[in-house]
Amino acid sequence: NGQKSAAARERNLEKARKLAKGSDPAARAKAKADGAAYKCMVCMQTFMCTAKESALRTHHENKHSKKAVSDCFPHLSAAALAKAAAAPVKAAAPKFKPDKEVKEKKKKVNRRG
């Protein structure tokens, strides 16, 4: 049993060393840069590099509607803003099917003689 405990202790120490070391510093720097790819200049909230322009616009509309979009996100070009403003807005499709109508159930009649 002492041998098993020592081996388990050694394995756990090895795992702890790997976790403390962390990943490659270059990978960490890339992840940090991707995490802060877009930044709102008004409230300094960061957005991932995968954030779509619609998410950035939604943030602007919800948080800073009184300011211009270019105040929040200066990287959004005027051409992109004009294109988005001219694009027709589609009505969102409902996520769920409408509920079925509930039919009245007939009462069972007890026919015992």
Accessible surface in RSA format (square Angstrom, percent):
REM  Atomic radii and reference values for relative SASA: ProtOr
REM  Chains: A
REM  Algorithm: Lee & Richards
REM  Probe-radius: 1.40
REM  Slices: 20
REM RES _ NUM      All-atoms   Total-Side   Main-Chain    Non-polar    All polar
REM                ABS   REL    ABS   REL    ABS   REL    ABS   REL    ABS   REL
RES ASN A   1   153.79 106.1 114.15 110.3  39.64  95.4  32.53  78.3 121.26 117.2
RES GLY A   2    56.24  69.4   0.00   N/A  56.24  69.4  41.57 114.1  14.67  32.9
RES GLN A   3   150.07  83.9 140.89 103.0   9.17  21.8  56.81 120.9  93.26  70.7
RES LYS A   4   153.82  75.0 147.54  90.5   6.28  15.0  98.04  88.2  55.79  59.4
RES SER A   5    55.36  46.8  46.59  62.2   8.77  20.2  21.48  45.7  33.88  47.5
RES ALA A   6    48.56  44.6  42.98  66.3   5.58  12.7  43.72  61.6   4.84  12.8
RES ALA A   7    42.79  39.3  33.71  52.0   9.08  20.7  41.54  58.5   1.25   3.3
RES ALA A   8    33.52  30.8  33.18  51.2   0.35   0.8  33.40  47.0   0.12   0.3
RES ARG A   9   147.38  61.9 143.81  73.3   3.57   8.5  62.60  85.6  84.79  51.4
RES GLU A  10    98.17  56.4  96.82  73.2   1.35   3.2  45.88  88.7  52.30  42.7
RES ARG A  11   143.73  60.3 140.22  71.5   3.51   8.4  62.98  86.1  80.75  48.9
RES ASN A  12    89.82  61.9  84.77  81.9   5.05  12.2  25.55  61.5  64.27  62.1
RES LEU A  13    88.93  49.5  88.07  63.0   0.86   2.2  88.66  62.3   0.27   0.7
RES GLU A  14    76.60  44.0  76.60  57.9   0.00   0.0  32.95  63.7  43.64  35.6
RES LYS A  15   129.17  63.0 127.65  78.3   1.52   3.6  77.73  70.0  51.45  54.8
RES ALA A  16    54.41  50.0  46.25  71.4   8.16  18.6  50.98  71.8   3.43   9.1
RES ARG A  17   132.66  55.7 123.94  63.2   8.72  20.8  63.50  86.8  69.16  41.9
RES LYS A  18   142.44  69.5 131.21  80.5  11.23  26.7  79.12  71.2  63.32  67.4
RES LEU A  19   150.05  83.6 130.05  93.0  20.00  50.3 132.58  93.1  17.47  47.0
RES ALA A  20    91.59  84.2  50.75  78.3  40.83  92.9  63.35  89.2  28.24  74.8
RES LYS A  21   168.58  82.2 144.67  88.8  23.91  56.9  98.77  88.9  69.81  74.4
RES GLY A  22    40.03  49.4   0.00   N/A  40.03  49.4  26.23  72.0  13.80  30.9
RES SER A  23    67.80  57.3  48.88  65.2  18.92  43.6  50.62 107.8  17.18  24.1
RES ASP A  24    86.99  60.9  75.19  74.8  11.80  27.9  33.49  78.8  53.50  53.4
RES PRO A  25    91.15  66.4  85.50  77.9   5.65  20.5  86.63  71.5   4.52  28.1
RES ALA A  26    69.81  64.2  55.07  85.0  14.74  33.5  63.18  89.0   6.63  17.6
RES ALA A  27    50.17  46.1  39.13  60.4  11.04  25.1  45.64  64.3   4.53  12.0
RES ARG A  28   124.96  52.5 117.58  59.9   7.39  17.6  59.11  80.8  65.86  39.9
RES ALA A  29    63.27  58.2  50.62  78.1  12.66  28.8  58.18  81.9   5.09  13.5
RES LYS A  30   134.42  65.6 127.89  78.5   6.53  15.5 101.72  91.6  32.70  34.8
RES ALA A  31    65.47  60.2  51.12  78.9  14.35  32.6  57.18  80.5   8.28  21.9
RES LYS A  32   165.47  80.7 153.67  94.3  11.79  28.1 106.11  95.5  59.36  63.2
RES ALA A  33    65.08  59.8  48.35  74.6  16.73  38.1  58.42  82.3   6.66  17.6
RES ASP A  34    40.27  28.2  39.79  39.6   0.47   1.1   5.86  13.8  34.40  34.3
RES GLY A  35    23.41  28.9   0.00   N/A  23.41  28.9  16.90  46.4   6.51  14.6
RES ALA A  36    50.83  46.7  34.64  53.5  16.19  36.8  34.64  48.8  16.19  42.9
RES ALA A  37    47.41  43.6  13.70  21.1  33.71  76.7  20.94  29.5  26.46  70.1
RES TYR A  38    62.29  29.1  60.33  34.3   1.96   5.1  21.55  16.2  40.74  50.2
RES LYS A  39    87.61  42.7  80.02  49.1   7.60  18.1  27.09  24.4  60.52  64.5
RES CYS A  40     0.00   0.0   0.00   0.0   0.00   0.0   0.00   0.0   0.00   0.0
RES MET A  41    94.37  48.9  79.34  52.5  15.03  35.8  61.77  52.5  32.61  43.2
RES VAL A  42    55.01  36.2  25.92  23.5  29.08  70.1  30.62  26.6  24.39  66.2
RES CYS A  43    60.16  45.5  30.69  34.2  29.47  69.3  34.46  87.3  25.70  27.7
RES MET A  44   106.04  54.9  93.61  62.0  12.43  29.6  91.40  77.7  14.64  19.4
RES GLN A  45    78.57  43.9  70.48  51.5   8.08  19.2  28.64  61.0  49.93  37.9
RES THR A  46    64.40  45.8  48.01  48.7  16.39  39.1  19.77  26.6  44.63  67.5
RES PHE A  47    28.55  14.3  24.19  15.0   4.36  11.3  28.55  17.3   0.00   0.0
RES MET A  48   105.22  54.5 102.28  67.7   2.94   7.0  85.01  72.3  20.21  26.8
RES CYS A  49    56.13  42.5  39.89  44.5  16.24  38.2  17.22  43.6  38.91  42.0
RES THR A  50   107.74  76.6  84.90  86.1  22.84  54.4  74.11  99.5  33.63  50.8
RES ALA A  51    25.82  23.7   7.99  12.3  17.83  40.6  17.92  25.2   7.90  20.9
RES LYS A  52   152.04  74.2 144.56  88.7   7.48  17.8  99.01  89.1  53.04  56.5
RES GLU A  53    64.95  37.3  56.19  42.5   8.75  20.8  26.82  51.9  38.13  31.1
RES SER A  54    71.20  60.2  63.95  85.3   7.25  16.7  49.73 105.9  21.47  30.1
RES ALA A  55    45.70  42.0  35.47  54.7  10.23  23.3  42.04  59.2   3.67   9.7
RES LEU A  56     2.95   1.6   2.95   2.1   0.00   0.0   2.95   2.1   0.00   0.0
RES ARG A  57    43.39  18.2  43.39  22.1   0.00   0.0  29.52  40.3  13.88   8.4
RES THR A  58    68.77  48.9  68.30  69.2   0.47   1.1  45.46  61.1  23.32  35.2
RES HIS A  59    13.92   7.6   7.88   5.5   6.04  15.5   9.58   9.9   4.34   5.1
RES HIS A  60    16.87   9.2  16.87  11.7   0.00   0.0  14.92  15.4   1.95   2.3
RES GLU A  61   111.72  64.1  99.33  75.1  12.39  29.5  32.03  62.0  79.69  65.1
RES ASN A  62   113.23  78.1  77.00  74.4  36.23  87.2  21.34  51.4  91.89  88.8
RES LYS A  63   136.99  66.8 104.39  64.1  32.60  77.6  53.60  48.2  83.40  88.8
RES HIS A  64    22.80  12.5  16.70  11.6   6.10  15.6  15.91  16.4   6.89   8.0
RES SER A  65    80.79  68.3  54.49  72.7  26.30  60.6  26.60  56.6  54.19  75.9
RES LYS A  66   206.55 100.8 166.37 102.1  40.18  95.7 116.86 105.2  89.69  95.5
RES LYS A  67   103.30  50.4  93.36  57.3   9.94  23.7  45.14  40.6  58.16  62.0
RES ALA A  68    54.49  50.1  40.28  62.2  14.21  32.3  50.32  70.9   4.17  11.0
RES VAL A  69    27.97  18.4  24.42  22.1   3.54   8.5  24.42  21.2   3.54   9.6
RES SER A  70    53.64  45.3  46.59  62.2   7.04  16.2  25.83  55.0  27.81  39.0
RES ASP A  71    74.88  52.5  62.34  62.0  12.54  29.7  16.65  39.2  58.23  58.1
RES CYS A  72     0.00   0.0   0.00   0.0   0.00   0.0   0.00   0.0   0.00   0.0
RES PHE A  73     0.09   0.0   0.01   0.0   0.08   0.2   0.09   0.1   0.00   0.0
RES PRO A  74    82.30  60.0  60.07  54.8  22.23  80.8  61.20  50.5  21.10 131.1
RES HIS A  75    95.35  52.1  61.77  42.9  33.58  85.9  63.60  65.5  31.75  36.9
RES LEU A  76    16.12   9.0  10.28   7.4   5.84  14.7  11.54   8.1   4.57  12.3
RES SER A  77    59.69  50.4  49.35  65.9  10.34  23.8  47.91 102.0  11.78  16.5
RES ALA A  78    80.74  74.2  68.53 105.8  12.21  27.8  69.81  98.3  10.93  29.0
RES ALA A  79    77.63  71.4  61.82  95.4  15.82  36.0  70.74  99.6   6.89  18.3
RES ALA A  80    30.45  28.0  23.31  36.0   7.14  16.3  28.09  39.6   2.36   6.3
RES LEU A  81    45.39  25.3  40.94  29.3   4.44  11.2  41.35  29.0   4.03  10.9
RES ALA A  82    63.66  58.5  52.05  80.3  11.62  26.4  59.77  84.2   3.89  10.3
RES LYS A  83   161.24  78.7 151.73  93.1   9.50  22.6 102.42  92.2  58.82  62.7
RES ALA A  84    41.88  38.5  21.02  32.4  20.86  47.4  27.45  38.7  14.43  38.2
RES ALA A  85    89.08  81.9  50.41  77.8  38.67  88.0  61.98  87.3  27.11  71.8
RES ALA A  86    85.83  78.9  51.65  79.7  34.18  77.8  62.65  88.2  23.18  61.4
RES ALA A  87    51.27  47.1  39.46  60.9  11.81  26.9  45.15  63.6   6.12  16.2
RES PRO A  88   121.10  88.3  97.55  88.9  23.55  85.6 108.14  89.3  12.95  80.5
RES VAL A  89   146.43  96.4 112.71 102.0  33.72  81.3 116.23 101.0  30.21  81.9
RES LYS A  90   183.99  89.8 160.40  98.4  23.59  56.2 108.57  97.7  75.41  80.3
RES ALA A  91   101.06  92.9  66.32 102.3  34.75  79.0  75.92 106.9  25.15  66.6
RES ALA A  92   100.26  92.2  64.98 100.3  35.29  80.3  74.77 105.3  25.49  67.5
RES ALA A  93    83.89  77.1  60.98  94.1  22.91  52.1  65.49  92.2  18.40  48.8
RES PRO A  94   115.55  84.2  86.04  78.4  29.52 107.3  97.81  80.8  17.74 110.3
RES LYS A  95   187.16  91.3 147.09  90.3  40.06  95.4  98.13  88.3  89.02  94.8
RES PHE A  96   168.12  84.1 154.01  95.4  14.10  36.7 160.12  97.1   8.00  22.9
RES LYS A  97   188.98  92.2 168.80 103.6  20.18  48.1 115.09 103.6  73.90  78.7
RES PRO A  98   120.40  87.7  98.08  89.4  22.32  81.1 109.40  90.3  11.00  68.4
RES ASP A  99   140.57  98.5 111.63 111.1  28.94  68.4  36.42  85.7 104.15 103.9
RES LYS A 100   188.91  92.2 168.13 103.2  20.78  49.5 117.32 105.6  71.59  76.3
RES GLU A 101   162.71  93.4 139.48 105.5  23.23  55.3  58.35 112.9 104.36  85.2
RES VAL A 102   144.50  95.1 113.06 102.4  31.44  75.8 117.09 101.7  27.41  74.3
RES LYS A 103   178.22  86.9 161.31  99.0  16.91  40.3 109.31  98.4  68.92  73.4
RES GLU A 104   171.79  98.6 141.89 107.3  29.90  71.2  60.09 116.2 111.70  91.2
RES LYS A 105   190.22  92.8 162.30  99.6  27.92  66.5 109.86  98.9  80.36  85.6
RES LYS A 106   194.99  95.1 169.69 104.1  25.30  60.2 118.73 106.9  76.26  81.2
RES LYS A 107   191.46  93.4 167.49 102.8  23.97  57.1 116.19 104.6  75.27  80.2
RES LYS A 108   202.58  98.8 168.81 103.6  33.77  80.4 117.32 105.6  85.26  90.8
RES VAL A 109   106.56  70.1  82.89  75.0  23.68  57.1  86.37  75.0  20.20  54.8
RES ASN A 110   122.68  84.6  90.37  87.3  32.30  77.8  40.55  97.6  82.13  79.4
RES ARG A 111   208.52  87.5 170.18  86.7  38.34  91.3  68.73  93.9 139.79  84.7
RES ARG A 112   211.75  88.9 180.97  92.3  30.77  73.3  63.91  87.3 147.84  89.6
RES GLY A 113   127.58 157.3   0.00   N/A 127.58 157.3  66.32 182.0  61.26 137.2
END  Absolute sums over single chains surface
CHAIN  1 A    10833.0       8845.1       1987.9       6535.4       4297.6
END  Absolute sums over all chains
TOTAL         10833.0       8845.1       1987.9       6535.4       4297.6
